[in-house]
Amino acid sequence: MVIVMNGHATEDQIEKVIASLTQKGYDAHRSTGSTRTVIGVVGASKTPLDPREFEIMPGVHEVVKITEPYKLAGRTFQAEDTVIRLGDVAIGGRDIIMMAGPCAVESEKQLDIIASSVRRYGARILRGGAFKPRTSPYAFQGLGEEGLGHLRKVADRHGLYVVTEVMDTNQVELVASYSDILQVGARNMQNFNLLKELGRQKKPVMLKRGLSATIQEWLLSAEYIMAGGNRDVMLCERGIRTFENYTRNTMDISAIPIIKKLSHLPILADPSHGTGLRDKVIPMARAAVAAGADGIMVEVHHEPEAALSDGPQSIYPEQFAELMAQLRIIAPAIGRSI
């Protein structure tokens, strides 16, 4: 359940409600909006909760029973959109944020060429894999910490932030020391030990949708991170596995407005993995923005035919420039900017 405080509730009244919940063995997660404070009640305890006990407490407006299993990620807990800030970049605000870069970091020179291009055309965040979870054990697995070093150095050189994937609990501290956003890949969406560890981090987390995950399962994975104390979670639709095999995955554009209705978390789209085909990336990115995505993540490579990972779905820098030009036409039509 959630406890909605009055707009004029004092800090002392709020703290007394939280103290009562804690005393009964529950976790109280506070969300302070522009007009009122909401306290989310999570956890299990031997002491049952009687909503009437809290409804009569000073400063309480109402007690609402949450029917959705995701309590912290849902709109009932927080009606206002979450905005995740990295310096002058706000993910989930009016601006549509572009994340671009190669699938895998291959060298500092390769990364620098790509970063220079995408920054010039409007990207704010540099993506690139240092640890690569590949279907085949014989495929390129990434440069590891060397790749993380290249990402940090090149991003700083071009005034970009870094997002990169963390694959295991024992990598979290290492990746967090180089990256501004910690990415959870599709294959790890339900790696609950990893999600719990990321809940203890102080850096934003991008949670990609699992290969065959329902929207509820996706939001419950976000709940794991948020329940650990980390509220800076963003979601990323990257296509799901269906019977159709023309594209690499089936890009679920409908997930974007659905998430917007169910959750206050920012939602991004990855049309590179969503389609796996270079010529489909731009159309699906346009569609995602029109559907309400807060950002787009695309793979860009200056020589995709020689890329060590996912060359066929990587667009050329010139195509990224074309995409940006098109999105600058679409964004104002839906009240956004880029």
Residue pairs with C-beta under 8 A, 6 or more apart in sequence:
1 41
1 49
1 51
1 63
1 64
1 65
1 66
2 38
2 39
2 40
2 41
2 63
2 64
2 66
2 71
2 76
2 77
3 17
3 38
3 39
3 41
3 54
3 60
3 62
3 63
3 64
4 36
4 37
4 38
4 60
4 61
4 62
4 63
4 64
5 13
5 14
5 17
5 36
5 37
5 38
5 39
5 59
5 60
5 61
6 36
6 59
6 60
6 61
7 35
7 36
7 61
8 59
9 36
9 37
9 58
9 59
9 60
9 61
10 59
13 57
13 58
13 59
13 60
14 30
14 37
14 39
14 59
16 57
16 58
17 28
17 39
17 54
17 57
17 59
17 60
18 28
18 30
18 39
20 53
20 54
20 57
21 27
21 28
21 39
21 41
22 28
24 45
24 47
24 49
25 43
25 45
25 46
25 47
26 41
26 42
26 43
26 45
26 49
27 41
27 42
27 43
27 227
28 39
28 40
28 41
29 39
29 40
29 42
29 71
29 72
29 77
29 226
29 227
30 37
30 38
30 39
30 40
31 37
31 38
31 39
31 40
31 77
31 78
33 78
33 79
33 80
34 80
36 61
38 77
38 78
40 71
40 72
40 77
41 49
41 71
42 71
42 72
42 227
51 63
51 65
54 60
54 63
55 62
55 63
64 76
66 74
66 76
66 77
68 74
68 76
68 216
68 219
68 262
69 216
69 220
69 223
70 216
70 219
70 220
70 222
70 223
70 263
71 77
71 223
72 78
72 223
72 226
72 227
72 231
73 219
73 222
73 223
73 226
73 233
73 263
73 264
73 265
74 219
74 262
74 263
74 264
75 261
75 262
75 263
75 264
77 264
78 264
79 264
80 264
81 92
81 93
81 264
81 266
82 92
82 231
82 232
82 233
82 264
82 265
82 266
83 90
83 91
83 92
83 93
83 266
84 90
84 91
84 92
84 204
84 232
84 234
84 266
85 91
86 125
86 161
86 180
86 181
86 204
87 161
89 95
89 97
89 124
89 125
89 161
90 97
91 97
91 204
91 234
91 266
91 268
91 294
91 295
92 234
92 265
92 266
92 294
93 294
94 335
94 336
94 337
95 336
95 337
95 338
96 289
96 293
96 294
96 295
96 296
96 327
96 331
96 336
96 337
96 338
97 124
97 125
97 268
97 294
97 295
97 296
98 118
98 122
98 123
98 124
98 125
98 295
98 296
98 298
98 324
98 327
98 338
99 123
99 124
99 125
99 126
99 127
99 163
99 268
99 295
99 296
99 297
99 298
100 114
100 118
100 123
100 125
100 126
100 127
100 297
100 298
100 299
100 300
100 320
101 111
101 114
101 115
101 118
101 123
101 126
101 127
101 128
101 299
101 300
102 110
102 111
102 114
102 127
102 128
102 129
102 299
102 300
102 301
102 307
102 309
102 314
103 128
103 129
103 132
103 272
103 299
103 301
103 307
103 309
103 310
103 313
103 314
104 128
104 129
104 132
104 140
104 142
104 143
104 147
104 307
104 308
104 309
104 310
105 111
105 128
105 129
105 130
105 142
105 143
105 147
105 150
105 151
106 143
106 307
106 308
107 150
108 150
108 153
108 154
110 302
111 126
111 128
111 150
111 151
111 154
112 154
112 157
112 158
113 302
114 300
114 301
114 302
114 317
115 126
115 154
115 155
115 157
115 158
115 160
116 158
117 300
117 302
117 317
117 320
117 321
118 126
118 300
118 317
118 320
119 126
119 158
119 159
119 160
121 317
121 320
121 321
121 324
122 324
122 338
123 160
123 320
124 160
124 161
125 160
125 161
125 162
125 163
125 180
125 181
126 151
126 154
126 155
126 158
126 160
126 161
126 162
126 163
127 163
127 164
127 183
127 297
127 299
128 147
128 150
128 151
128 162
128 164
129 142
129 147
129 164
129 165
129 309
130 142
130 143
130 144
130 145
130 146
130 147
130 148
130 150
130 151
130 164
130 165
130 175
130 178
131 141
131 142
131 144
131 147
131 164
131 165
131 166
131 167
131 171
131 175
132 139
132 140
132 141
132 142
132 165
132 309
133 165
133 167
133 185
133 187
133 188
134 140
134 141
134 309
139 309
140 308
140 309
143 150
145 174
148 164
148 174
148 175
148 178
148 179
149 178
151 162
151 164
151 178
151 179
152 162
152 178
152 179
154 160
155 161
155 162
161 180
161 181
162 178
162 179
162 180
162 181
163 179
163 180
163 181
163 182
163 183
163 206
163 297
164 175
164 178
164 179
164 181
164 182
164 183
165 175
165 183
165 184
165 185
166 172
166 175
166 176
166 179
166 182
166 183
166 184
166 194
166 198
167 185
167 188
167 194
168 194
169 193
169 194
169 197
172 182
172 194
172 197
172 198
172 201
175 182
176 182
176 201
176 203
179 203
180 203
180 204
181 203
181 204
181 205
181 206
181 234
182 198
182 201
182 203
182 204
182 205
182 206
183 205
183 206
183 208
183 236
184 191
184 194
184 195
184 198
184 205
184 206
184 207
184 208
184 221
185 208
186 208
186 209
186 210
186 211
186 213
186 238
186 273
187 210
187 211
188 194
189 207
189 208
189 209
189 210
189 213
189 217
189 218
189 221
190 210
190 213
190 217
190 221
192 224
195 221
195 224
195 225
195 228
196 224
196 225
196 228
197 228
198 205
198 225
198 228
198 230
199 224
199 225
199 226
199 227
199 228
199 229
199 230
200 228
200 229
200 230
201 230
202 230
203 232
204 232
204 233
204 234
205 225
205 230
205 232
205 233
205 234
206 234
206 235
206 236
206 268
207 218
207 221
207 222
207 225
207 233
207 234
207 235
207 236
208 235
208 236
208 238
208 270
209 218
209 235
209 236
209 237
209 238
209 239
209 240
209 252
209 255
210 217
210 218
210 221
210 240
211 240
211 241
211 249
212 240
212 241
213 221
213 240
215 255
215 258
215 259
215 262
218 235
219 259
219 262
219 263
222 233
222 235
222 263
222 265
225 233
226 233
233 265
234 265
234 266
234 267
234 268
234 294
234 295
235 259
235 263
235 265
235 266
235 267
235 268
236 267
236 268
236 269
236 270
236 297
237 251
237 252
237 253
237 255
237 256
237 259
237 267
237 268
237 269
237 270
237 274
237 288
237 293
238 249
238 269
238 270
238 273
238 274
239 247
239 248
239 249
239 250
239 251
239 252
239 270
239 273
239 274
239 275
240 249
240 250
240 252
241 249
241 250
242 249
242 250
244 250
247 274
247 275
247 276
247 277
247 280
248 273
248 274
248 275
248 276
248 277
248 313
249 273
249 274
249 275
249 276
250 274
251 269
251 271
251 274
251 275
251 284
251 288
253 269
253 284
253 287
253 288
253 291
254 291
255 267
256 267
256 269
256 288
256 291
256 292
256 293
257 291
257 292
259 265
259 267
260 267
260 292
266 294
266 295
267 292
267 293
267 294
268 293
268 294
268 295
268 296
268 297
269 284
269 285
269 288
269 289
269 293
269 295
269 296
269 297
270 296
270 297
270 298
271 280
271 281
271 282
271 284
271 285
271 288
271 296
271 298
272 281
272 297
272 298
272 299
272 310
272 313
272 314
272 315
273 310
273 313
274 284
275 281
275 284
275 313
276 310
276 312
276 313
277 312
277 313
278 304
278 312
278 313
278 314
278 315
278 319
281 298
281 299
281 313
281 315
281 319
281 323
282 315
282 319
282 322
282 323
282 326
285 296
285 298
285 323
285 327
286 323
286 326
286 327
286 330
288 296
289 296
289 327
289 330
289 331
289 334
289 336
289 338
290 330
290 334
292 334
296 327
298 315
298 320
298 323
299 310
299 313
299 314
299 315
300 314
300 315
300 316
300 317
300 319
300 320
301 307
301 311
301 314
301 315
301 316
302 316
302 317
304 311
304 312
304 314
304 315
304 316
305 311
307 314
315 323
324 338
327 338
328 338
331 337
331 338
